[in-house]
Amino acid sequence: MSVVTCQAVDELFRLMQLMVATYPETTEEELKSICHFRRSTILLYLQILDARNHWQTLVTYASVYMHI
């Protein structure tokens, strides 16, 4: 993977962390949206990624999203 691609993937994961961040003032509707985003993203990853070749992406995903 090229350096530019690695940087793009890292940036994508940082953006995804922002999208699932919760705060004390997070509303119930926002929590539902975050939960939906997490579920739909993991389903998408599991459907399109080959775990044998993209295991690092799945591990990174888990570190971002599985802190529920």
PyMOL Python script that loads the backbone (N, CA, C, O; Angstrom):
from pymol import cmd

cmd.read_pdbstr("""\
ATOM      1  N   MET A   1       0.852  -1.172   0.000  1.00  0.00           N
ATOM      2  CA  MET A   1       0.000   0.000   0.000  1.00  0.00           C
ATOM      3  C   MET A   1       0.897   1.233   0.000  1.00  0.00           C
ATOM      4  O   MET A   1       1.892   1.282   0.724  1.00  0.00           O
ATOM      5  N   SER A   2       0.553   2.210  -0.795  1.00  0.00           N
ATOM      6  CA  SER A   2       1.378   3.410  -0.891  1.00  0.00           C
ATOM      7  C   SER A   2       1.214   4.288   0.341  1.00  0.00           C
ATOM      8  O   SER A   2       0.257   4.144   1.103  1.00  0.00           O
ATOM      9  N   VAL A   3       2.152   5.187   0.521  1.00  0.00           N
ATOM     10  CA  VAL A   3       2.119   6.105   1.665  1.00  0.00           C
ATOM     11  C   VAL A   3       0.867   6.970   1.614  1.00  0.00           C
ATOM     12  O   VAL A   3       0.233   7.221   2.640  1.00  0.00           O
ATOM     13  N   VAL A   4       0.517   7.422   0.423  1.00  0.00           N
ATOM     14  CA  VAL A   4      -0.672   8.270   0.268  1.00  0.00           C
ATOM     15  C   VAL A   4      -1.926   7.485   0.651  1.00  0.00           C
ATOM     16  O   VAL A   4      -2.813   8.015   1.319  1.00  0.00           O
ATOM     17  N   THR A   5      -1.999   6.225   0.228  1.00  0.00           N
ATOM     18  CA  THR A   5      -3.154   5.393   0.567  1.00  0.00           C
ATOM     19  C   THR A   5      -3.231   5.172   2.067  1.00  0.00           C
ATOM     20  O   THR A   5      -4.312   5.251   2.651  1.00  0.00           O
ATOM     21  N   CYS A   6      -2.099   4.896   2.696  1.00  0.00           N
ATOM     22  CA  CYS A   6      -2.076   4.696   4.153  1.00  0.00           C
ATOM     23  C   CYS A   6      -2.532   5.953   4.879  1.00  0.00           C
ATOM     24  O   CYS A   6      -3.278   5.872   5.854  1.00  0.00           O
ATOM     25  N   GLN A   7      -2.089   7.105   4.411  1.00  0.00           N
ATOM     26  CA  GLN A   7      -2.497   8.363   5.030  1.00  0.00           C
ATOM     27  C   GLN A   7      -3.993   8.591   4.850  1.00  0.00           C
ATOM     28  O   GLN A   7      -4.664   9.068   5.766  1.00  0.00           O
ATOM     29  N   ALA A   8      -4.514   8.255   3.684  1.00  0.00           N
ATOM     30  CA  ALA A   8      -5.947   8.418   3.429  1.00  0.00           C
ATOM     31  C   ALA A   8      -6.765   7.509   4.340  1.00  0.00           C
ATOM     32  O   ALA A   8      -7.789   7.927   4.881  1.00  0.00           O
ATOM     33  N   VAL A   9      -6.316   6.271   4.511  1.00  0.00           N
ATOM     34  CA  VAL A   9      -7.022   5.334   5.386  1.00  0.00           C
ATOM     35  C   VAL A   9      -6.972   5.821   6.830  1.00  0.00           C
ATOM     36  O   VAL A   9      -7.977   5.763   7.538  1.00  0.00           O
ATOM     37  N   ASP A  10      -5.809   6.301   7.273  1.00  0.00           N
ATOM     38  CA  ASP A  10      -5.690   6.841   8.632  1.00  0.00           C
ATOM     39  C   ASP A  10      -6.635   8.023   8.836  1.00  0.00           C
ATOM     40  O   ASP A  10      -7.282   8.135   9.877  1.00  0.00           O
ATOM     41  N   GLU A  11      -6.711   8.890   7.851  1.00  0.00           N
ATOM     42  CA  GLU A  11      -7.610  10.042   7.942  1.00  0.00           C
ATOM     43  C   GLU A  11      -9.066   9.594   7.992  1.00  0.00           C
ATOM     44  O   GLU A  11      -9.865  10.156   8.741  1.00  0.00           O
ATOM     45  N   LEU A  12      -9.410   8.589   7.202  1.00  0.00           N
ATOM     46  CA  LEU A  12     -10.769   8.057   7.212  1.00  0.00           C
ATOM     47  C   LEU A  12     -11.129   7.543   8.608  1.00  0.00           C
ATOM     48  O   LEU A  12     -12.221   7.819   9.104  1.00  0.00           O
ATOM     49  N   PHE A  13     -10.224   6.804   9.240  1.00  0.00           N
ATOM     50  CA  PHE A  13     -10.506   6.287  10.571  1.00  0.00           C
ATOM     51  C   PHE A  13     -10.600   7.409  11.610  1.00  0.00           C
ATOM     52  O   PHE A  13     -11.385   7.307  12.553  1.00  0.00           O
ATOM     53  N   ARG A  14      -9.820   8.463  11.450  1.00  0.00           N
ATOM     54  CA  ARG A  14      -9.954   9.606  12.379  1.00  0.00           C
ATOM     55  C   ARG A  14     -11.323  10.268  12.218  1.00  0.00           C
ATOM     56  O   ARG A  14     -11.947  10.655  13.206  1.00  0.00           O
ATOM     57  N   LEU A  15     -11.788  10.398  10.979  1.00  0.00           N
ATOM     58  CA  LEU A  15     -13.116  10.959  10.741  1.00  0.00           C
ATOM     59  C   LEU A  15     -14.206  10.060  11.323  1.00  0.00           C
ATOM     60  O   LEU A  15     -15.189  10.544  11.885  1.00  0.00           O
ATOM     61  N   MET A  16     -14.021   8.756  11.184  1.00  0.00           N
ATOM     62  CA  MET A  16     -15.006   7.825  11.721  1.00  0.00           C
ATOM     63  C   MET A  16     -15.040   7.903  13.251  1.00  0.00           C
ATOM     64  O   MET A  16     -16.107   7.769  13.851  1.00  0.00           O
ATOM     65  N   GLN A  17     -13.886   8.118  13.883  1.00  0.00           N
ATOM     66  CA  GLN A  17     -13.866   8.281  15.333  1.00  0.00           C
ATOM     67  C   GLN A  17     -14.677   9.501  15.751  1.00  0.00           C
ATOM     68  O   GLN A  17     -15.396   9.464  16.750  1.00  0.00           O
ATOM     69  N   LEU A  18     -14.561  10.572  14.991  1.00  0.00           N
ATOM     70  CA  LEU A  18     -15.348  11.778  15.284  1.00  0.00           C
ATOM     71  C   LEU A  18     -16.848  11.509  15.137  1.00  0.00           C
ATOM     72  O   LEU A  18     -17.658  12.035  15.901  1.00  0.00           O
ATOM     73  N   MET A  19     -17.207  10.690  14.154  1.00  0.00           N
ATOM     74  CA  MET A  19     -18.614  10.420  13.898  1.00  0.00           C
ATOM     75  C   MET A  19     -19.264   9.572  14.978  1.00  0.00           C
ATOM     76  O   MET A  19     -20.481   9.636  15.151  1.00  0.00           O
ATOM     77  N   VAL A  20     -18.491   8.784  15.706  1.00  0.00           N
ATOM     78  CA  VAL A  20     -19.070   7.932  16.741  1.00  0.00           C
ATOM     79  C   VAL A  20     -18.798   8.443  18.158  1.00  0.00           C
ATOM     80  O   VAL A  20     -19.154   7.787  19.137  1.00  0.00           O
ATOM     81  N   ALA A  21     -18.175   9.596  18.259  1.00  0.00           N
ATOM     82  CA  ALA A  21     -17.891  10.155  19.582  1.00  0.00           C
ATOM     83  C   ALA A  21     -19.189  10.570  20.264  1.00  0.00           C
ATOM     84  O   ALA A  21     -20.086  11.125  19.630  1.00  0.00           O
ATOM     85  N   THR A  22     -19.274  10.298  21.549  1.00  0.00           N
ATOM     86  CA  THR A  22     -20.443  10.726  22.326  1.00  0.00           C
ATOM     87  C   THR A  22     -19.983  11.657  23.439  1.00  0.00           C
ATOM     88  O   THR A  22     -18.851  11.583  23.915  1.00  0.00           O
ATOM     89  N   TYR A  23     -20.883  12.523  23.831  1.00  0.00           N
ATOM     90  CA  TYR A  23     -20.615  13.523  24.853  1.00  0.00           C
ATOM     91  C   TYR A  23     -21.786  13.534  25.820  1.00  0.00           C
ATOM     92  O   TYR A  23     -22.845  12.987  25.510  1.00  0.00           O
ATOM     93  N   PRO A  24     -21.619  14.140  26.975  1.00  0.00           N
ATOM     94  CA  PRO A  24     -22.726  14.175  27.950  1.00  0.00           C
ATOM     95  C   PRO A  24     -24.013  14.774  27.379  1.00  0.00           C
ATOM     96  O   PRO A  24     -25.109  14.384  27.779  1.00  0.00           O
ATOM     97  N   GLU A  25     -23.882  15.711  26.455  1.00  0.00           N
ATOM     98  CA  GLU A  25     -25.081  16.352  25.887  1.00  0.00           C
ATOM     99  C   GLU A  25     -25.607  15.649  24.632  1.00  0.00           C
ATOM    100  O   GLU A  25     -26.515  16.164  23.980  1.00  0.00           O
ATOM    101  N   THR A  26     -25.059  14.496  24.288  1.00  0.00           N
ATOM    102  CA  THR A  26     -25.530  13.730  23.135  1.00  0.00           C
ATOM    103  C   THR A  26     -26.970  13.282  23.372  1.00  0.00           C
ATOM    104  O   THR A  26     -27.291  12.692  24.404  1.00  0.00           O
ATOM    105  N   THR A  27     -27.830  13.574  22.395  1.00  0.00           N
ATOM    106  CA  THR A  27     -29.247  13.244  22.536  1.00  0.00           C
ATOM    107  C   THR A  27     -29.490  11.763  22.236  1.00  0.00           C
ATOM    108  O   THR A  27     -28.628  11.077  21.689  1.00  0.00           O
ATOM    109  N   GLU A  28     -30.668  11.292  22.601  1.00  0.00           N
ATOM    110  CA  GLU A  28     -31.053   9.907  22.343  1.00  0.00           C
ATOM    111  C   GLU A  28     -31.087   9.626  20.840  1.00  0.00           C
ATOM    112  O   GLU A  28     -30.679   8.551  20.400  1.00  0.00           O
ATOM    113  N   GLU A  29     -31.562  10.570  20.068  1.00  0.00           N
ATOM    114  CA  GLU A  29     -31.606  10.412  18.615  1.00  0.00           C
ATOM    115  C   GLU A  29     -30.199  10.302  18.042  1.00  0.00           C
ATOM    116  O   GLU A  29     -29.957   9.486  17.152  1.00  0.00           O
ATOM    117  N   GLU A  30     -29.278  11.108  18.538  1.00  0.00           N
ATOM    118  CA  GLU A  30     -27.891  11.027  18.079  1.00  0.00           C
ATOM    119  C   GLU A  30     -27.263   9.688  18.458  1.00  0.00           C
ATOM    120  O   GLU A  30     -26.498   9.121  17.678  1.00  0.00           O
ATOM    121  N   LEU A  31     -27.578   9.182  19.641  1.00  0.00           N
ATOM    122  CA  LEU A  31     -27.066   7.878  20.064  1.00  0.00           C
ATOM    123  C   LEU A  31     -27.578   6.766  19.148  1.00  0.00           C
ATOM    124  O   LEU A  31     -26.840   5.840  18.810  1.00  0.00           O
ATOM    125  N   LYS A  32     -28.839   6.864  18.754  1.00  0.00           N
ATOM    126  CA  LYS A  32     -29.396   5.879  17.829  1.00  0.00           C
ATOM    127  C   LYS A  32     -28.693   5.950  16.474  1.00  0.00           C
ATOM    128  O   LYS A  32     -28.401   4.921  15.864  1.00  0.00           O
ATOM    129  N   SER A  33     -28.424   7.167  16.011  1.00  0.00           N
ATOM    130  CA  SER A  33     -27.724   7.338  14.732  1.00  0.00           C
ATOM    131  C   SER A  33     -26.305   6.785  14.799  1.00  0.00           C
ATOM    132  O   SER A  33     -25.832   6.165  13.847  1.00  0.00           O
ATOM    133  N   ILE A  34     -25.634   7.007  15.910  1.00  0.00           N
ATOM    134  CA  ILE A  34     -24.278   6.483  16.090  1.00  0.00           C
ATOM    135  C   ILE A  34     -24.300   4.964  16.092  1.00  0.00           C
ATOM    136  O   ILE A  34     -23.459   4.328  15.457  1.00  0.00           O
ATOM    137  N   CYS A  35     -25.245   4.387  16.793  1.00  0.00           N
ATOM    138  CA  CYS A  35     -25.373   2.931  16.849  1.00  0.00           C
ATOM    139  C   CYS A  35     -25.651   2.364  15.459  1.00  0.00           C
ATOM    140  O   CYS A  35     -25.060   1.358  15.065  1.00  0.00           O
ATOM    141  N   HIS A  36     -26.538   2.999  14.729  1.00  0.00           N
ATOM    142  CA  HIS A  36     -26.851   2.563  13.365  1.00  0.00           C
ATOM    143  C   HIS A  36     -25.615   2.657  12.470  1.00  0.00           C
ATOM    144  O   HIS A  36     -25.346   1.750  11.683  1.00  0.00           O
ATOM    145  N   PHE A  37     -24.874   3.740  12.589  1.00  0.00           N
ATOM    146  CA  PHE A  37     -23.655   3.922  11.791  1.00  0.00           C
ATOM    147  C   PHE A  37     -22.652   2.816  12.095  1.00  0.00           C
ATOM    148  O   PHE A  37     -22.058   2.247  11.180  1.00  0.00           O
ATOM    149  N   ARG A  38     -22.464   2.511  13.364  1.00  0.00           N
ATOM    150  CA  ARG A  38     -21.533   1.447  13.757  1.00  0.00           C
ATOM    151  C   ARG A  38     -21.949   0.109  13.155  1.00  0.00           C
ATOM    152  O   ARG A  38     -21.125  -0.607  12.586  1.00  0.00           O
ATOM    153  N   ARG A  39     -23.220  -0.219  13.283  1.00  0.00           N
ATOM    154  CA  ARG A  39     -23.707  -1.507  12.770  1.00  0.00           C
ATOM    155  C   ARG A  39     -23.603  -1.600  11.257  1.00  0.00           C
ATOM    156  O   ARG A  39     -23.133  -2.604  10.721  1.00  0.00           O
ATOM    157  N   SER A  40     -24.038  -0.565  10.579  1.00  0.00           N
ATOM    158  CA  SER A  40     -24.002  -0.611   9.115  1.00  0.00           C
ATOM    159  C   SER A  40     -22.568  -0.641   8.597  1.00  0.00           C
ATOM    160  O   SER A  40     -22.290  -1.281   7.583  1.00  0.00           O
ATOM    161  N   THR A  41     -21.664   0.040   9.280  1.00  0.00           N
ATOM    162  CA  THR A  41     -20.267   0.041   8.855  1.00  0.00           C
ATOM    163  C   THR A  41     -19.637  -1.335   9.046  1.00  0.00           C
ATOM    164  O   THR A  41     -18.935  -1.817   8.157  1.00  0.00           O
ATOM    165  N   ILE A  42     -19.872  -1.972  10.184  1.00  0.00           N
ATOM    166  CA  ILE A  42     -19.275  -3.292  10.399  1.00  0.00           C
ATOM    167  C   ILE A  42     -19.859  -4.311   9.420  1.00  0.00           C
ATOM    168  O   ILE A  42     -19.138  -5.180   8.929  1.00  0.00           O
ATOM    169  N   LEU A  43     -21.150  -4.212   9.136  1.00  0.00           N
ATOM    170  CA  LEU A  43     -21.743  -5.117   8.153  1.00  0.00           C
ATOM    171  C   LEU A  43     -21.129  -4.906   6.777  1.00  0.00           C
ATOM    172  O   LEU A  43     -20.851  -5.870   6.064  1.00  0.00           O
ATOM    173  N   LEU A  44     -20.920  -3.674   6.409  1.00  0.00           N
ATOM    174  CA  LEU A  44     -20.291  -3.365   5.127  1.00  0.00           C
ATOM    175  C   LEU A  44     -18.878  -3.927   5.075  1.00  0.00           C
ATOM    176  O   LEU A  44     -18.498  -4.571   4.097  1.00  0.00           O
ATOM    177  N   TYR A  45     -18.101  -3.686   6.122  1.00  0.00           N
ATOM    178  CA  TYR A  45     -16.732  -4.210   6.171  1.00  0.00           C
ATOM    179  C   TYR A  45     -16.718  -5.727   6.082  1.00  0.00           C
ATOM    180  O   TYR A  45     -15.916  -6.295   5.339  1.00  0.00           O
ATOM    181  N   LEU A  46     -17.578  -6.377   6.815  1.00  0.00           N
ATOM    182  CA  LEU A  46     -17.590  -7.831   6.822  1.00  0.00           C
ATOM    183  C   LEU A  46     -18.004  -8.408   5.473  1.00  0.00           C
ATOM    184  O   LEU A  46     -17.596  -9.512   5.113  1.00  0.00           O
ATOM    185  N   GLN A  47     -18.808  -7.664   4.735  1.00  0.00           N
ATOM    186  CA  GLN A  47     -19.259  -8.136   3.429  1.00  0.00           C
ATOM    187  C   GLN A  47     -18.220  -7.927   2.335  1.00  0.00           C
ATOM    188  O   GLN A  47     -18.111  -8.747   1.424  1.00  0.00           O
ATOM    189  N   ILE A  48     -17.454  -6.838   2.413  1.00  0.00           N
ATOM    190  CA  ILE A  48     -16.578  -6.513   1.286  1.00  0.00           C
ATOM    191  C   ILE A  48     -15.100  -6.795   1.536  1.00  0.00           C
ATOM    192  O   ILE A  48     -14.333  -6.911   0.580  1.00  0.00           O
ATOM    193  N   LEU A  49     -14.682  -6.908   2.792  1.00  0.00           N
ATOM    194  CA  LEU A  49     -13.263  -7.126   3.060  1.00  0.00           C
ATOM    195  C   LEU A  49     -12.960  -8.604   3.236  1.00  0.00           C
ATOM    196  O   LEU A  49     -13.711  -9.337   3.881  1.00  0.00           O
ATOM    197  N   ASP A  50     -11.877  -9.016   2.667  1.00  0.00           N
ATOM    198  CA  ASP A  50     -11.372 -10.369   2.870  1.00  0.00           C
ATOM    199  C   ASP A  50     -10.495 -10.320   4.113  1.00  0.00           C
ATOM    200  O   ASP A  50      -9.431  -9.701   4.090  1.00  0.00           O
ATOM    201  N   ALA A  51     -10.915 -10.951   5.179  1.00  0.00           N
ATOM    202  CA  ALA A  51     -10.216 -10.872   6.462  1.00  0.00           C
ATOM    203  C   ALA A  51      -8.781 -11.376   6.366  1.00  0.00           C
ATOM    204  O   ALA A  51      -7.922 -10.937   7.131  1.00  0.00           O
ATOM    205  N   ARG A  52      -8.512 -12.280   5.448  1.00  0.00           N
ATOM    206  CA  ARG A  52      -7.141 -12.798   5.298  1.00  0.00           C
ATOM    207  C   ARG A  52      -6.189 -11.736   4.768  1.00  0.00           C
ATOM    208  O   ARG A  52      -4.999 -11.753   5.080  1.00  0.00           O
ATOM    209  N   ASN A  53      -6.713 -10.809   3.966  1.00  0.00           N
ATOM    210  CA  ASN A  53      -5.869  -9.773   3.374  1.00  0.00           C
ATOM    211  C   ASN A  53      -6.021  -8.407   4.022  1.00  0.00           C
ATOM    212  O   ASN A  53      -5.129  -7.565   3.911  1.00  0.00           O
ATOM    213  N   HIS A  54      -7.126  -8.181   4.689  1.00  0.00           N
ATOM    214  CA  HIS A  54      -7.407  -6.862   5.246  1.00  0.00           C
ATOM    215  C   HIS A  54      -7.600  -6.909   6.766  1.00  0.00           C
ATOM    216  O   HIS A  54      -8.376  -6.131   7.322  1.00  0.00           O
ATOM    217  N   TRP A  55      -6.911  -7.799   7.412  1.00  0.00           N
ATOM    218  CA  TRP A  55      -7.089  -7.964   8.854  1.00  0.00           C
ATOM    219  C   TRP A  55      -6.694  -6.711   9.614  1.00  0.00           C
ATOM    220  O   TRP A  55      -7.289  -6.423  10.653  1.00  0.00           O
ATOM    221  N   GLN A  56      -5.711  -5.953   9.135  1.00  0.00           N
ATOM    222  CA  GLN A  56      -5.315  -4.731   9.837  1.00  0.00           C
ATOM    223  C   GLN A  56      -6.448  -3.710   9.833  1.00  0.00           C
ATOM    224  O   GLN A  56      -6.659  -3.004  10.820  1.00  0.00           O
ATOM    225  N   THR A  57      -7.172  -3.635   8.726  1.00  0.00           N
ATOM    226  CA  THR A  57      -8.310  -2.723   8.657  1.00  0.00           C
ATOM    227  C   THR A  57      -9.383  -3.142   9.645  1.00  0.00           C
ATOM    228  O   THR A  57      -9.970  -2.294  10.318  1.00  0.00           O
ATOM    229  N   LEU A  58      -9.647  -4.439   9.743  1.00  0.00           N
ATOM    230  CA  LEU A  58     -10.648  -4.922  10.691  1.00  0.00           C
ATOM    231  C   LEU A  58     -10.219  -4.677  12.133  1.00  0.00           C
ATOM    232  O   LEU A  58     -11.055  -4.339  12.971  1.00  0.00           O
ATOM    233  N   VAL A  59      -8.942  -4.840  12.436  1.00  0.00           N
ATOM    234  CA  VAL A  59      -8.442  -4.576  13.787  1.00  0.00           C
ATOM    235  C   VAL A  59      -8.573  -3.086  14.111  1.00  0.00           C
ATOM    236  O   VAL A  59      -8.984  -2.717  15.211  1.00  0.00           O
ATOM    237  N   THR A  60      -8.225  -2.245  13.156  1.00  0.00           N
ATOM    238  CA  THR A  60      -8.367  -0.801  13.371  1.00  0.00           C
ATOM    239  C   THR A  60      -9.825  -0.438  13.577  1.00  0.00           C
ATOM    240  O   THR A  60     -10.155   0.364  14.450  1.00  0.00           O
ATOM    241  N   TYR A  61     -10.697  -1.029  12.773  1.00  0.00           N
ATOM    242  CA  TYR A  61     -12.129  -0.792  12.940  1.00  0.00           C
ATOM    243  C   TYR A  61     -12.565  -1.176  14.350  1.00  0.00           C
ATOM    244  O   TYR A  61     -13.282  -0.426  15.013  1.00  0.00           O
ATOM    245  N   ALA A  62     -12.136  -2.329  14.796  1.00  0.00           N
ATOM    246  CA  ALA A  62     -12.519  -2.805  16.132  1.00  0.00           C
ATOM    247  C   ALA A  62     -12.040  -1.846  17.207  1.00  0.00           C
ATOM    248  O   ALA A  62     -12.755  -1.594  18.177  1.00  0.00           O
ATOM    249  N   SER A  63     -10.843  -1.312  17.047  1.00  0.00           N
ATOM    250  CA  SER A  63     -10.340  -0.382  18.059  1.00  0.00           C
ATOM    251  C   SER A  63     -11.133   0.905  18.095  1.00  0.00           C
ATOM    252  O   SER A  63     -11.217   1.552  19.139  1.00  0.00           O
ATOM    253  N   VAL A  64     -11.716   1.287  16.972  1.00  0.00           N
ATOM    254  CA  VAL A  64     -12.512   2.521  16.897  1.00  0.00           C
ATOM    255  C   VAL A  64     -13.928   2.291  17.402  1.00  0.00           C
ATOM    256  O   VAL A  64     -14.456   3.115  18.149  1.00  0.00           O
ATOM    257  N   TYR A  65     -14.555   1.183  17.005  1.00  0.00           N
ATOM    258  CA  TYR A  65     -15.976   1.015  17.204  1.00  0.00           C
ATOM    259  C   TYR A  65     -16.410   0.061  18.311  1.00  0.00           C
ATOM    260  O   TYR A  65     -17.538   0.161  18.795  1.00  0.00           O
ATOM    261  N   MET A  66     -15.576  -0.823  18.706  1.00  0.00           N
ATOM    262  CA  MET A  66     -16.017  -1.851  19.646  1.00  0.00           C
ATOM    263  C   MET A  66     -15.867  -1.458  21.110  1.00  0.00           C
ATOM    264  O   MET A  66     -15.811  -2.320  21.987  1.00  0.00           O
ATOM    265  N   HIS A  67     -15.806  -0.187  21.366  1.00  0.00           N
ATOM    266  CA  HIS A  67     -15.709   0.285  22.748  1.00  0.00           C
ATOM    267  C   HIS A  67     -17.070   0.576  23.345  1.00  0.00           C
ATOM    268  O   HIS A  67     -17.187   1.366  24.281  1.00  0.00           O
ATOM    269  N   ILE A  68     -18.091  -0.053  22.813  1.00  0.00           N
ATOM    270  CA  ILE A  68     -19.486   0.182  23.232  1.00  0.00           C
ATOM    271  C   ILE A  68     -19.657  -0.176  24.698  1.00  0.00           C
ATOM    272  O   ILE A  68     -20.755  -0.049  25.240  1.00  0.00           O
TER     273      ILE A  68
END
""", "prot")
cmd.dss("prot")
cmd.show_as("cartoon", "prot")
cmd.util.cbc("prot")
cmd.orient("prot")
